[in-house]
Structure formats: C-alpha cells, structure tokens
Amino acid sequence: MENNSRLYPLTIAQKNQLYFYNRYSQTNLFNQGMSLTFDCNANEEVLRESILEAIARCESMRIRFSKTADGEVMQYINNEEAPEIEAVDFSMLADFEAENKMKEWTAEPFTVFEKPVNRVVIVRLAENVKAVFLLYHLMALDRQAASLFLSDVAKIYSSKAYGTEYPQMTTSYLSAVEKDIQYQTSSAYEEDKSYWYDFMAKSEAYYADIRGPKALSLERRYRNYPFLRACVNTAKSPETLTARFHLEKEPTQRIINFCEHHKISVDAFLKMGLRTYISKMNYNQSDISIINSIPRRDTDEDLLSGGQRTHYFPCRSVINSEEIFIDAVKKVEKNHRDNLEHADFDTMEFWQMRAEHYHNSTSQAYECMTFAYQPTGLRGEFPSRLRCRLNTYSSGVALASLRLDVTHRIEDNGLDFDFTYQKNRLEPQDINSIYYYLCKILFASIENCYATIGEIISRV
C-alpha cells in the first residue's frame, strides 16, 4: 500500500463481488471490457491527454485493493503512481480481427491486490480510426461507471479539440463510500431489511425457466420433492457465449413514444415483455421473477461518483393471462419503484435470508435470468460531433446462466440487446427465440395495449 493512503472498507456492492471472487478459481469472471471508437480523425496526443485528465477526475479509476494483516480486504486511492496508457497499432487488421484482440484482452485476469484493476489502451484501427479500450474489474467499476468514464474522455477530448463546453465535474467516489458505510449501521438499513423480508416471506415464488417447465420437473425428480418451487439453473462450467441484436432507430422510437404516452418507463415495458415470454414458455404461468440489475445512480452525486454500485434484487410479479397488458405493465412499474426505494440493502443478505426461510440451498433460485436496462440519458453524455460508437466485451465466463443488457446506441439511440449465456445450459436458438418473441410481444402490445396478456400471447 502507498504511504499515507487511507484505507476504506469495501461497500456492500464490492463485498458481493468479493464473495464470489473468493469462491471461484476463474478470476476473469469479474472482468469486463468496453471500447469507445471515434469515427473521425482523432488526434492521438490530445486523446491521451484527455484520458489522463479523465483518470485524474475519477477516483474509482485509481482504486487499489489491499489485504490487512488479519486478511480483511480494504481499498484506497492511488494518488502517486502515474497511470499507464498503452497504445497498440491494429491499423493493418480487419475490424473483426481487432475486435477479437480486444476480446482476448478482456479474458486476461487481473492481479487484484496492490495493482491497478483497470487497463486503458489507445487502439489505432484501419483508416486512421482511433478507439479507447477499457478493461475493468467488477470490484472497482460497474458497467455504468465504465460508460460514464469513457463519456468523460469523449467530452474532455471534444473541449480540447473543438472548443466545446468542458464536462461537468465528477463527484467524489470516497464520499459515496463513506455514505454507504454509514448506511450499514443506520435505521434505514433496518427498514430496508424489513421491507425485503416482507417481500420474500409473503409467499414463495415459483421458478419459471426460459425454455419451459422441464428444468423444474427434473429438479423435483432429482430431489424427490414434487412440490419444489426453486431450481438450480446454472451450469457447472461458467463458460459463456454472447449474442447482440440491434433494434433500429424507428422501432426503438415507437417504444419510447409508447412509454411516454402511457407514462411508463422503458425499463418496466421491457421487463413486462420478458415476463410475458417466460410465461408463454411455461403454459401461461402467472408467477414470474427475474433478477433486476439496479445501478443505484438516481442522483447526480451517485451518477458521477463512479465505482461499483450495482445491487441485484428479484423483480417478481403475479399476473394472470386475463389481465389487460397496459395495466400489467403499470403493476410491474410499481413493483420496480417500490424495490428501488430499498435497493441500498445488502444483496447477499437478502439471498441468504430467502434461502434460509424456504430451506433452499444458495444455488437454488426462482429466477432464470438477470436483466439490466441502461437509460437513454447516457447517450447525451457523448458529444455528437465525434461520431462515437460504444462496444462491450465479455471475458468468456459468467456466474449467471443468462443475462440481458439493453442499452441505447450512441450513434442513433436505437436499442442493442446484449445476451450473455452459459453455453453448457443454453443454445444459440434459445437466445434467438427470446429476442424474436420479445419483439413480437412488445410491438403487438403497442398495437393494442388494452388486449389481455393471453390475447397478446396467442397473437405471437
């Protein structure tokens, strides 16, 4: 550890990542990659200066982790060691070859303690195109923090190269850490614990698999318990594949307009589409849960602080097929907003509390997938004249059997649907089916949102 650096405890979100880090040998499980490509003749030296300036403004890009004498993991901010910005020339490679190289980088594990837990590379691509590649560890940054860091690089570059307005100052990561630590011993923590206990204990959820009821039937047979409602839904091997689907600008705008007209969030509308598909695959099952990835960045202070803030809680709804679709969306919206008010609570404590209450193992779940939506507001963080493109990279391993991240493209605000799935549990055709029917459900409901859920399912 650096001299005179103050040690801070890990936040709840970081402890949740550490819990799994200590239990899996594949340390690159916690790697994520992201690149920002400038479709213009970017000046490399100005770009390097912008990256260094963005790092200086972002405390969480300078996090180091340390172990105390008794083995406790702590964190501090490196204020002495100058960050290293690499430059790699891929200008002779085809675009897909350069993409493959960045995927390979994403799979390279970090030395977590007393070393940088991110890597920033300027990549020279064909036709004088430049990209900034960011590899980061999930104990230090979450996906939204990484996106916001790259947006800061773009805005600083734009101010230097084109004289545009200098970006708003970031907020202190350490202040957010201190706030999180204080919360853990507050009355608010106990209130949130009470909320999640009531949420979990009012009735047992019911597992519904993305491929239908067979998974739960096999689990019941294996455990010799015909009334079992939870299921192990992860493969023994965490190796994953990815699939990306692009929804064009015009149909994306139809979704946004529909949500604005009915005063619902895009997040709730997409979740309703997913739960409708899962219900369809399970003979119109009414009780559906998915894991919701909650970034907890509702205020400017939280948004601009960086770091790892994401918590994971179930979004459960019991909706029968006779209910009107738009009414059901509003029910999902209300459930989501209620959960958000209590999303600071310890994710791992919730899952353990639920497992103990229903006498399940911690590997059994009621949710078949994790869902995350990144709102449109992030697009505005990138200067339009730079013509930027954002891309993400998986390390090739993941804990969740299926995860869907829905984000807005910088260039046209269209939606990208990024699926990461364990290849020993799901097939590419499963993913194709989810996306195909999800789109059919969404647009069938836009055409007639006052149809019942059963009517929507019968149309698709």
DAMO-V308334 format. One record per backbone hydrogen bond with DSSP energy under -0.5 kcal/mol. NH is the residue of the N-H (numbers start at 0). CO is the residue of the C=O. If there is no record, write none. Layout:
# DAMO-V308334
NH|CO + NH|CO
This chain:
# DAMO-V308334
4|1 + 7|74 + 9|72 + 14|10 + 15|11 + 16|12 + 17|13 + 18|14 + 19|15 + 20|16 + 21|17 + 22|19 + 23|19 + 23|20 + 26|24 + 28|25 + 29|26 + 30|27 + 31|135 + 32|392 + 33|133 + 34|390 + 35|131 + 36|34 + 36|388 + 37|129 + 38|36 + 38|386 + 39|37 + 41|39 + 43|41 + 46|42 + 47|43 + 48|44 + 49|45 + 50|46 + 51|47 + 52|48 + 53|49 + 54|50 + 55|51 + 56|52 + 57|53 + 57|54 + 58|56 + 60|57 + 61|58 + 62|59 + 63|75 + 64|111 + 65|73 + 67|71 + 70|67 + 73|65 + 74|7 + 75|63 + 77|61 + 77|75 + 78|76 + 84|82 + 85|83 + 85|119 + 87|121 + 89|87 + 89|123 + 92|89 + 97|93 + 98|94 + 99|95 + 100|96 + 101|97 + 102|98 + 103|99 + 104|100 + 105|101 + 106|102 + 106|103 + 107|104 + 108|106 + 111|109 + 113|64 + 114|111 + 116|62 + 118|134 + 119|83 + 120|132 + 121|85 + 122|120 + 122|130 + 123|87 + 123|121 + 124|122 + 124|128 + 127|124 + 128|125 + 129|37 + 129|39 + 130|122 + 131|35 + 132|120 + 132|130 + 133|33 + 134|118 + 135|31 + 136|116 + 137|29 + 139|136 + 140|136 + 141|306 + 145|141 + 146|142 + 147|143 + 148|144 + 149|145 + 150|146 + 151|147 + 152|148 + 153|149 + 154|150 + 155|151 + 156|152 + 157|153 + 158|154 + 159|155 + 160|156 + 161|157 + 162|157 + 162|158 + 163|157 + 170|303 + 175|171 + 176|172 + 177|173 + 178|174 + 179|175 + 180|176 + 181|177 + 182|178 + 183|179 + 184|181 + 185|182 + 188|182 + 189|185 + 190|186 + 191|187 + 192|188 + 193|189 + 194|190 + 195|191 + 196|192 + 197|193 + 198|194 + 199|195 + 200|196 + 201|197 + 206|228 + 207|365 + 211|208 + 214|211 + 216|212 + 217|213 + 218|214 + 219|215 + 220|216 + 221|217 + 222|218 + 223|219 + 224|219 + 227|224 + 230|364 + 232|230 + 232|362 + 239|395 + 240|420 + 242|418 + 244|416 + 246|244 + 246|414 + 247|245 + 251|247 + 252|248 + 253|249 + 254|250 + 255|251 + 256|252 + 257|253 + 258|254 + 259|255 + 260|256 + 261|257 + 262|258 + 262|259 + 263|258 + 268|264 + 269|265 + 270|266 + 271|267 + 272|268 + 273|269 + 274|270 + 275|271 + 276|272 + 277|273 + 278|274 + 279|275 + 280|276 + 281|277 + 281|278 + 282|279 + 283|278 + 284|278 + 287|285 + 287|316 + 289|314 + 290|368 + 291|312 + 292|290 + 292|370 + 293|291 + 293|310 + 294|292 + 302|298 + 303|299 + 304|301 + 305|302 + 308|306 + 310|293 + 312|291 + 314|289 + 315|313 + 316|287 + 318|285 + 318|316 + 322|319 + 324|450 + 325|448 + 327|323 + 328|324 + 329|325 + 330|326 + 331|327 + 332|328 + 333|329 + 334|330 + 335|331 + 336|332 + 337|333 + 338|334 + 339|335 + 340|336 + 341|338 + 342|339 + 344|341 + 349|345 + 350|346 + 351|347 + 352|348 + 353|349 + 354|350 + 355|351 + 356|352 + 357|353 + 358|355 + 359|354 + 363|360 + 364|230 + 367|288 + 369|401 + 370|290 + 371|403 + 373|405 + 374|372 + 377|374 + 378|375 + 379|375 + 379|376 + 380|377 + 381|378 + 382|380 + 385|382 + 386|383 + 388|36 + 390|34 + 392|32 + 394|30 + 397|237 + 402|419 + 403|369 + 404|417 + 405|371 + 405|403 + 406|404 + 406|415 + 408|413 + 412|408 + 414|246 + 415|406 + 416|244 + 417|404 + 417|415 + 418|242 + 418|416 + 419|402 + 420|240 + 421|400 + 422|238 + 423|238 + 424|421 + 425|421 + 429|426 + 430|426 + 431|427 + 432|428 + 433|429 + 434|430 + 435|431 + 436|432 + 437|433 + 438|434 + 439|435 + 440|436 + 441|437 + 442|438 + 443|439 + 444|440 + 445|441 + 446|442 + 447|443 + 450|447 + 452|322 + 453|320 + 455|451 + 456|452 + 457|453 + 458|454 + 459|455 + 459|456
